[in-house]
Amino acid sequence: MGDMDGIVMLVLLAILCAFVVQKVTGWLRLSTPARGAIMIVFVLVVLALWGQSLK
């Protein structure tokens, strides 16, 4: 069950981050590619942190 808790947390964190990034990029008037780049970097960092926690 421990692995499922981590995956559920990742999904919830991704939803929260997507909402925050949408609001911030709208406020800063960033382009769509910049928004995508921010999301990709966030996903890679979170997956790296999750991978480290599995050791």
Secondary structure, DSSP 8 states (H G I E B T S, - for coil): -HHHHHHHHHHHHHHHHHHHHHHHHHHHT--HHHHHHHHHHHHHHHHHHHHHHT-
